[in-house]
Amino acid sequence: MMLLVDLDGVLYRGRQPVPGVAAVLAERAAAGDLVLYCTNNSSRHRSEYVEQLAGLGAPVGPGSVFTSACATALALRAADPPLRVVMVFGAEGLARELRDVGLRTVPPTARGLAAGPDAVVVGIDRRLTYQRLTVAMQAVRAGARFVATNRDPVFPTADGLAPGAGAVVAALETAAQRPPDLVVGKPSPILFEQAARSVGREPQEAIVIGDGALTDIAAANRIGARSVLMLTGVTSRADAEALPPDGRPTLVAADAAELRRALAQLATGPSGGRTP
Ligand SMILES: [Mg+2]
């Protein structure tokens, strides 16, 4: 099977690993499953995740991590007309992904604005200030394309929920008085499509494992893939039970032991033996 696995709220919450999940994925990889990671988190460069996941004991290689930051970079590289200068209203990892595809990046500062950015890319921004928001707003109002890496309202940390990129996007959307021109992360299928195609598979063959009903599971349903909703992150059992029929996952797992059983069940299910 090809497993497309979310990170925050599935493998860890902040710096705290979710017990046993990395080991379940390692067992699946040893049994021949292909394990790829797809995260809406836009703050870090892919290479940083490879190290972190390996440290957790999860099966990972240099080509197995897909983030909304690298997906945004790939989408913008193909922009027509080509972009000259991109203002990054987000973290350094996002700026690095954009530079990796040859884009020139500027920060959301007065100097950045003076460079005449033709796009503003928004991700989670832990350096968020009124000043940075003001400059980003001015760039969008001056005609720059407004690109959101994702709209996650919150993400789980070891100490509870924290505001996600969606909170920053909403602030800019309100101030600029227009919605983003492009939203890249889940529930858009872009990340899953890039991950599946990178290994020559079709996205609908995937089993999606995620903690976000409105992101991971919505994106899985959109591409026709089966899914396991983990209750280890942002979605509670009550939330899961209240989902409408077209928003439900294939299976729900409360912890690593239930995930192991769910994957075993999907592997022997009617389409579990699907081959490339
Ligand atoms: Mg998550």
Residues whose N, C-alpha, C, O or C-beta is under 5 A from the ligand:
A	BS01	MG	D6 L7 D8 G9 D211 G212 G233
